Amino acid sequence: MLSLLGAAAMLAGCGDPGGIGKTYPVSGKVTVDGQPLTGGSIQYIPDAAAGNASKYSANGTIGADGAYSVTTNSVTASAPGAPAGKYKVTINTATMGINGPNAPQPQAIDPKYADPAKTTLSVEVVAAPAAGAYDLKVTKAP
């Protein structure tokens, strides 16, 4: 009986819950013309054209100081960070109340950053990124 419990405990720690795979910490800062973006949401979308076959996007919230971190979510699990690979990055500031109903709304940025087909933002998630590797610069709405 004890051997069955031991085997079950070992299996519980093995495998890949949710099929996400190994993830690496991803955090950075978003700036608009040199100033922190004061809120919004960010999404890392696997770039299949650049060889990233991950099935899952990573998402996060941009704080009032422009800082963000992402989490990868599958149907059954979540993991901080993102799997290694190249990603298109989208940023959306149009959602009302994203930082709470009484929080100031973020600056309006160029709408291309919210569209995966038009965004010019891209990153490569790696095991040991250089300092500032996930910092992003965007421009104001035209």
ZALODO-925242 format. One line per field, with one value per atom (N, C-alpha, C, O): residue in three letters; atom name; x, y, z. Coordinates in steps of 0.1 Angstrom, whole numbers, always signed. Layout:
r ALA/...
a CA/...
x X/...
y Y/...
z Z/...
END
This chain:
r MET/MET/MET/MET/LEU/LEU/LEU/LEU/SER/SER/SER/SER/LEU/LEU/LEU/LEU/LEU/LEU/LEU/LEU/GLY/GLY/GLY/GLY/ALA/ALA/ALA/ALA/ALA/ALA/ALA/ALA/ALA/ALA/ALA/ALA/MET/MET/MET/MET/LEU/LEU/LEU/LEU/ALA/ALA/ALA/ALA/GLY/GLY/GLY/GLY/CYS/CYS/CYS/CYS/GLY/GLY/GLY/GLY/ASP/ASP/ASP/ASP/PRO/PRO/PRO/PRO/GLY/GLY/GLY/GLY/GLY/GLY/GLY/GLY/ILE/ILE/ILE/ILE/GLY/GLY/GLY/GLY/LYS/LYS/LYS/LYS/THR/THR/THR/THR/TYR/TYR/TYR/TYR/PRO/PRO/PRO/PRO/VAL/VAL/VAL/VAL/SER/SER/SER/SER/GLY/GLY/GLY/GLY/LYS/LYS/LYS/LYS/VAL/VAL/VAL/VAL/THR/THR/THR/THR/VAL/VAL/VAL/VAL/ASP/ASP/ASP/ASP/GLY/GLY/GLY/GLY/GLN/GLN/GLN/GLN/PRO/PRO/PRO/PRO/LEU/LEU/LEU/LEU/THR/THR/THR/THR/GLY/GLY/GLY/GLY/GLY/GLY/GLY/GLY/SER/SER/SER/SER/ILE/ILE/ILE/ILE/GLN/GLN/GLN/GLN/TYR/TYR/TYR/TYR/ILE/ILE/ILE/ILE/PRO/PRO/PRO/PRO/ASP/ASP/ASP/ASP/ALA/ALA/ALA/ALA/ALA/ALA/ALA/ALA/ALA/ALA/ALA/ALA/GLY/GLY/GLY/GLY/ASN/ASN/ASN/ASN/ALA/ALA/ALA/ALA/SER/SER/SER/SER/LYS/LYS/LYS/LYS/TYR/TYR/TYR/TYR/SER/SER/SER/SER/ALA/ALA/ALA/ALA/ASN/ASN/ASN/ASN/GLY/GLY/GLY/GLY/THR/THR/THR/THR/ILE/ILE/ILE/ILE/GLY/GLY/GLY/GLY/ALA/ALA/ALA/ALA/ASP/ASP/ASP/ASP/GLY/GLY/GLY/GLY/ALA/ALA/ALA/ALA/TYR/TYR/TYR/TYR/SER/SER/SER/SER/VAL/VAL/VAL/VAL/THR/THR/THR/THR/THR/THR/THR/THR/ASN/ASN/ASN/ASN/SER/SER/SER/SER/VAL/VAL/VAL/VAL/THR/THR/THR/THR/ALA/ALA/ALA/ALA/SER/SER/SER/SER/ALA/ALA/ALA/ALA/PRO/PRO/PRO/PRO/GLY/GLY/GLY/GLY/ALA/ALA/ALA/ALA/PRO/PRO/PRO/PRO/ALA/ALA/ALA/ALA/GLY/GLY/GLY/GLY/LYS/LYS/LYS/LYS/TYR/TYR/TYR/TYR/LYS/LYS/LYS/LYS/VAL/VAL/VAL/VAL/THR/THR/THR/THR/ILE/ILE/ILE/ILE/ASN/ASN/ASN/ASN/THR/THR/THR/THR/ALA/ALA/ALA/ALA/THR/THR/THR/THR/MET/MET/MET/MET/GLY/GLY/GLY/GLY/ILE/ILE/ILE/ILE/ASN/ASN/ASN/ASN/GLY/GLY/GLY/GLY/PRO/PRO/PRO/PRO/ASN/ASN/ASN/ASN/ALA/ALA/ALA/ALA/PRO/PRO/PRO/PRO/GLN/GLN/GLN/GLN/PRO/PRO/PRO/PRO/GLN/GLN/GLN/GLN/ALA/ALA/ALA/ALA/ILE/ILE/ILE/ILE/ASP/ASP/ASP/ASP/PRO/PRO/PRO/PRO/LYS/LYS/LYS/LYS/TYR/TYR/TYR/TYR/ALA/ALA/ALA/ALA/ASP/ASP/ASP/ASP/PRO/PRO/PRO/PRO/ALA/ALA/ALA/ALA/LYS/LYS/LYS/LYS/THR/THR/THR/THR/THR/THR/THR/THR/LEU/LEU/LEU/LEU/SER/SER/SER/SER/VAL/VAL/VAL/VAL/GLU/GLU/GLU/GLU/VAL/VAL/VAL/VAL/VAL/VAL/VAL/VAL/ALA/ALA/ALA/ALA/ALA/ALA/ALA/ALA/PRO/PRO/PRO/PRO/ALA/ALA/ALA/ALA/ALA/ALA/ALA/ALA/GLY/GLY/GLY/GLY/ALA/ALA/ALA/ALA/TYR/TYR/TYR/TYR/ASP/ASP/ASP/ASP/LEU/LEU/LEU/LEU/LYS/LYS/LYS/LYS/VAL/VAL/VAL/VAL/THR/THR/THR/THR/LYS/LYS/LYS/LYS/ALA/ALA/ALA/ALA/PRO/PRO/PRO/PRO
a N/CA/C/O/N/CA/C/O/N/CA/C/O/N/CA/C/O/N/CA/C/O/N/CA/C/O/N/CA/C/O/N/CA/C/O/N/CA/C/O/N/CA/C/O/N/CA/C/O/N/CA/C/O/N/CA/C/O/N/CA/C/O/N/CA/C/O/N/CA/C/O/N/CA/C/O/N/CA/C/O/N/CA/C/O/N/CA/C/O/N/CA/C/O/N/CA/C/O/N/CA/C/O/N/CA/C/O/N/CA/C/O/N/CA/C/O/N/CA/C/O/N/CA/C/O/N/CA/C/O/N/CA/C/O/N/CA/C/O/N/CA/C/O/N/CA/C/O/N/CA/C/O/N/CA/C/O/N/CA/C/O/N/CA/C/O/N/CA/C/O/N/CA/C/O/N/CA/C/O/N/CA/C/O/N/CA/C/O/N/CA/C/O/N/CA/C/O/N/CA/C/O/N/CA/C/O/N/CA/C/O/N/CA/C/O/N/CA/C/O/N/CA/C/O/N/CA/C/O/N/CA/C/O/N/CA/C/O/N/CA/C/O/N/CA/C/O/N/CA/C/O/N/CA/C/O/N/CA/C/O/N/CA/C/O/N/CA/C/O/N/CA/C/O/N/CA/C/O/N/CA/C/O/N/CA/C/O/N/CA/C/O/N/CA/C/O/N/CA/C/O/N/CA/C/O/N/CA/C/O/N/CA/C/O/N/CA/C/O/N/CA/C/O/N/CA/C/O/N/CA/C/O/N/CA/C/O/N/CA/C/O/N/CA/C/O/N/CA/C/O/N/CA/C/O/N/CA/C/O/N/CA/C/O/N/CA/C/O/N/CA/C/O/N/CA/C/O/N/CA/C/O/N/CA/C/O/N/CA/C/O/N/CA/C/O/N/CA/C/O/N/CA/C/O/N/CA/C/O/N/CA/C/O/N/CA/C/O/N/CA/C/O/N/CA/C/O/N/CA/C/O/N/CA/C/O/N/CA/C/O/N/CA/C/O/N/CA/C/O/N/CA/C/O/N/CA/C/O/N/CA/C/O/N/CA/C/O/N/CA/C/O/N/CA/C/O/N/CA/C/O/N/CA/C/O/N/CA/C/O/N/CA/C/O/N/CA/C/O/N/CA/C/O/N/CA/C/O/N/CA/C/O/N/CA/C/O/N/CA/C/O/N/CA/C/O/N/CA/C/O/N/CA/C/O/N/CA/C/O/N/CA/C/O/N/CA/C/O/N/CA/C/O/N/CA/C/O/N/CA/C/O/N/CA/C/O/N/CA/C/O/N/CA/C/O/N/CA/C/O/N/CA/C/O/N/CA/C/O/N/CA/C/O/N/CA/C/O/N/CA/C/O/N/CA/C/O/N/CA/C/O/N/CA/C/O/N/CA/C/O/N/CA/C/O/N/CA/C/O/N/CA/C/O/N/CA/C/O
x +8/+0/+9/+6/+19/+28/+35/+37/+39/+45/+36/+41/+23/+14/+12/+11/+12/+11/+24/+23/+35/+48/+48/+52/+43/+43/+34/+36/+22/+12/+18/+16/+25/+31/+42/+43/+50/+60/+54/+59/+43/+37/+31/+30/+26/+20/+30/+26/+42/+53/+59/+67/+55/+61/+52/+40/+57/+49/+48/+56/+38/+37/+22/+14/+18/+4/+0/+6/-11/-17/-10/-14/+1/+8/+16/+19/+18/+25/+40/+45/+46/+61/+68/+62/+81/+90/+88/+88/+87/+85/+97/+104/+99/+110/+104/+95/+109/+104/+104/+114/+93/+93/+87/+75/+94/+89/+97/+109/+91/+97/+90/+81/+92/+86/+82/+90/+70/+65/+66/+61/+72/+72/+66/+66/+61/+55/+63/+63/+70/+79/+87/+88/+93/+102/+95/+102/+82/+75/+68/+63/+66/+59/+45/+38/+41/+27/+20/+24/+9/+3/-8/-15/-8/-17/-21/-16/-28/-32/-29/-26/-31/-28/-18/-17/-11/+0/-2/-6/+1/-1/+11/+15/+18/+28/+22/+17/+22/+15/+26/+35/+27/+37/+38/+28/+50/+52/+56/+67/+46/+47/+57/+65/+56/+65/+79/+88/+82/+96/+100/+110/+91/+94/+89/+92/+81/+75/+62/+52/+63/+51/+43/+34/+45/+37/+22/+19/+14/-1/-7/-18/+1/-5/+2/+14/-6/-1/+2/-4/+10/+12/+6/+7/+0/-7/-3/+2/-5/-2/-9/-15/-7/-13/-2/+8/-3/+7/+3/-8/+12/+10/+11/+15/+8/+8/+22/+24/+32/+46/+52/+64/+43/+48/+53/+56/+54/+60/+49/+37/+54/+45/+53/+65/+45/+51/+40/+28/+43/+33/+32/+41/+21/+17/+12/+4/+16/+10/-1/+1/-12/-24/-28/-29/-31/-37/-51/-55/-58/-72/-72/-81/-61/-61/-50/-49/-41/-30/-25/-29/-17/-10/+4/+6/+13/+27/+32/+29/+39/+45/+55/+62/+56/+65/+59/+47/+69/+65/+75/+87/+71/+81/+90/+87/+102/+112/+107/+99/+111/+107/+104/+105/+101/+98/+83/+75/+80/+66/+64/+72/+51/+46/+40/+34/+41/+36/+25/+27/+14/+3/+1/+2/-3/-6/-20/-22/-28/-42/-44/-43/-47/-50/-64/-68/-72/-86/-96/-107/-92/-102/-104/-95/-116/-120/-118/-123/-112/-112/-102/-103/-92/-83/-75/-72/-72/-65/-74/-69/-87/-97/-106/-102/-118/-127/-124/-128/-115/-112/-98/-93/-91/-77/-76/-85/-66/-65/-63/-56/-69/-68/-54/-49/-48/-35/-36/-47/-24/-23/-28/-27/-34/-37/-25/-17/-23/-11/-16/-28/-7/-10/-17/-13/-29/-37/-31/-35/-20/-13/-8/-7/-5/+1/-9/-5/-22/-33/-36/-44/-31/-34/-23/-12/-24/-13/-8/+4/-16/-12/-4/+3/-5/+1/+12/+20/+12/+22/+36/+40/+44/+59/+67/+79/+60/+67/+69/+60/+81/+84/+96/+104/+96/+106/+109/+102/+121/+124/+127/+135/+119/+120/+131/+131/+141/+152/+155/+149/+163/+165/+173/+170/+182/+190/+190/+200/+179/+179/+188/+191/+192/+200/+191/+179/+197/+189/+181/+187/+169/+160/+155/+149/+158/+154/+139/+135/+131/+116/+110/+98/+118/+114/+109/+115/+98/+91/+89/+85/+91/+88/+77/+77/+67/+55/+54/+60/+46/+43/+29/+20/+26/+12/+4/+9/-9/-19/-16/-13/-17/-15/-26/-25
y -12/+0/+13/+22/+13/+24/+26/+38/+15/+17/+23/+31/+20/+26/+41/+49/+45/+59/+66/+78/+60/+66/+68/+79/+58/+59/+70/+77/+71/+82/+95/+105/+97/+110/+114/+125/+104/+107/+111/+120/+104/+107/+121/+128/+125/+138/+150/+160/+147/+157/+156/+164/+147/+144/+149/+153/+150/+153/+168/+176/+172/+185/+189/+188/+194/+198/+208/+219/+205/+215/+215/+222/+208/+208/+221/+223/+229/+242/+240/+247/+231/+229/+238/+245/+238/+246/+261/+265/+269/+283/+290/+285/+303/+311/+324/+329/+330/+343/+354/+355/+361/+372/+384/+384/+395/+407/+419/+417/+430/+441/+454/+454/+464/+477/+482/+481/+488/+494/+509/+515/+516/+530/+536/+530/+548/+556/+569/+577/+570/+582/+585/+596/+574/+576/+576/+576/+576/+576/+563/+557/+558/+546/+546/+556/+535/+533/+530/+521/+537/+537/+526/+527/+516/+505/+499/+503/+488/+480/+466/+461/+458/+444/+441/+448/+430/+426/+411/+404/+408/+394/+390/+397/+379/+373/+362/+352/+363/+354/+346/+352/+332/+325/+328/+328/+331/+334/+321/+318/+315/+303/+305/+296/+316/+319/+319/+317/+322/+322/+309/+309/+299/+286/+283/+273/+292/+289/+281/+287/+269/+260/+259/+250/+267/+267/+269/+277/+262/+263/+275/+278/+280/+289/+303/+304/+313/+327/+329/+322/+339/+344/+358/+366/+361/+373/+380/+373/+393/+400/+413/+418/+420/+433/+443/+440/+455/+465/+474/+479/+476/+484/+499/+503/+507/+522/+527/+538/+519/+523/+517/+518/+510/+505/+490/+484/+485/+472/+461/+463/+450/+439/+426/+425/+415/+401/+393/+397/+382/+374/+360/+355/+354/+340/+333/+338/+320/+312/+303/+297/+303/+296/+286/+289/+273/+264/+262/+269/+252/+250/+245/+247/+237/+231/+235/+231/+244/+248/+262/+268/+268/+280/+280/+272/+288/+288/+302/+308/+307/+320/+320/+310/+331/+332/+327/+326/+323/+318/+308/+308/+298/+289/+296/+307/+291/+297/+298/+289/+308/+310/+324/+333/+327/+340/+343/+334/+355/+359/+373/+382/+374/+388/+393/+385/+406/+411/+422/+430/+420/+430/+437/+431/+449/+457/+464/+470/+463/+469/+478/+474/+491/+501/+505/+514/+500/+504/+499/+504/+489/+483/+492/+496/+496/+505/+498/+487/+505/+500/+488/+481/+487/+475/+475/+464/+487/+488/+491/+495/+489/+492/+503/+511/+504/+514/+528/+537/+531/+544/+548/+559/+539/+541/+550/+549/+558/+566/+557/+547/+560/+552/+554/+566/+544/+545/+555/+557/+559/+567/+560/+547/+567/+561/+559/+568/+546/+543/+540/+537/+539/+535/+522/+512/+522/+509/+497/+486/+499/+488/+478/+466/+483/+475/+465/+455/+467/+458/+447/+438/+448/+439/+430/+434/+417/+407/+408/+405/+411/+412/+425/+425/+435/+448/+452/+460/+445/+450/+449/+439/+458/+458/+453/+453/+449/+444/+429/+422/+425/+411/+409/+417/+397/+393/+379/+371/+375/+361/+357/+363/+348/+344/+333/+324/+336/+327/+324/+330/+314/+310/+321/+322/+328/+338/+351/+353/+359/+371/+382/+382/+390/+402/+412/+411/+420/+430/+439/+443/+441/+449/+442/+449/+429/+422/+422/+422/+424/+424/+437/+439/+448/+461/+465/+462/+472/+475/+490/+497/+496/+510/+511/+505/+519/+521/+536/+544/+540/+553/+557/+548/+570/+575/+572/+570/+573/+572/+583/+595/+580/+591/+602/+611
z +0/+0/+0/-7/+8/+9/-5/-9/-11/-24/-34/-43/-34/-43/-40/-50/-27/-24/-29/-33/-27/-31/-46/-51/-54/-68/-73/-82/-66/-70/-67/-75/-56/-53/-63/-66/-67/-77/-90/-97/-94/-107/-106/-117/-95/-94/-96/-101/-94/-96/-110/-113/-118/-131/-142/-140/-154/-165/-168/-163/-176/-180/-178/-188/-167/-165/-175/-176/-181/-191/-204/-213/-206/-219/-222/-233/-212/-214/-217/-226/-211/-212/-202/-194/-203/-195/-198/-210/-187/-189/-183/-174/-187/-182/-178/-184/-167/-162/-173/-180/-174/-184/-177/-173/-176/-171/-177/-181/-178/-184/-181/-172/-189/-187/-201/-211/-202/-214/-213/-203/-223/-223/-235/-246/-234/-245/-246/-237/-257/-258/-246/-242/-240/-229/-215/-205/-214/-202/-200/-210/-187/-185/-190/-189/-197/-201/-188/-180/-185/-171/-170/-160/-178/-177/-190/-201/-189/-201/-199/-189/-210/-210/-221/-231/-219/-228/-231/-223/-244/-248/-256/-266/-253/-261/-269/-264/-282/-291/-298/-305/-297/-303/-318/-325/-323/-337/-345/-346/-351/-358/-370/-374/-377/-388/-384/-393/-372/-367/-359/-353/-360/-355/-341/-335/-335/-322/-324/-328/-320/-322/-309/-308/-299/-287/-290/-299/-283/-285/-277/-278/-267/-257/-257/-258/-256/-255/-240/-231/-237/-224/-222/-231/-211/-209/-195/-186/-195/-183/-183/-192/-171/-169/-167/-160/-174/-173/-161/-161/-151/-140/-143/-154/-133/-134/-137/-142/-133/-136/-149/-151/-157/-169/-168/-178/-156/-154/-157/-154/-162/-164/-162/-163/-161/-162/-168/-167/-174/-181/-175/-168/-177/-173/-185/-192/-187/-197/-191/-181/-198/-193/-204/-216/-200/-208/-202/-193/-208/-203/-189/-181/-185/-172/-163/-151/-167/-159/-162/-173/-153/-157/-151/-142/-157/-153/-155/-165/-145/-146/-158/-160/-165/-176/-189/-191/-198/-211/-216/-212/-225/-230/-239/-244/-241/-250/-264/-268/-271/-285/-288/-280/-301/-306/-305/-308/-301/-299/-306/-306/-311/-315/-302/-294/-300/-287/-291/-299/-284/-285/-272/-261/-273/-261/-263/-274/-254/-255/-243/-231/-246/-235/-236/-228/-245/-247/-237/-236/-230/-220/-208/-201/-207/-196/-183/-181/-173/-159/-158/-148/-167/-166/-153/-148/-148/-135/-123/-113/-125/-114/-119/-127/-113/-118/-115/-123/-105/-102/-106/-103/-112/-116/-129/-137/-130/-142/-154/-153/-165/-177/-184/-184/-190/-197/-209/-214/-213/-225/-237/-238/-247/-259/-268/-269/-272/-280/-295/-297/-304/-318/-318/-312/-324/-324/-331/-329/-338/-344/-334/-337/-322/-311/-306/-300/-308/-303/-314/-311/-326/-337/-340/-344/-337/-340/-354/-356/-364/-378/-381/-391/-372/-375/-365/-368/-353/-343/-348/-356/-344/-348/-336/-336/-325/-313/-314/-317/-311/-310/-300/-298/-294/-284/-286/-292/-281/-280/-266/-259/-261/-247/-247/-254/-238/-236/-221/-213/-219/-205/-197/-185/-203/-196/-204/-211/-203/-211/-206/-194/-215/-211/-203/-205/-195/-188/-198/-208/-195/-204/-216/-225/-218/-230/-233/-244/-223/-224/-223/-222/-222/-222/-236/-246/-237/-249/-251/-241/-263/-265/-275/-286/-272/-281/-284/-277/-294/-297/-294/-294/-293/-291/-303/-314/-301/-312/-322/-317/-334/-344/-344/-352
END
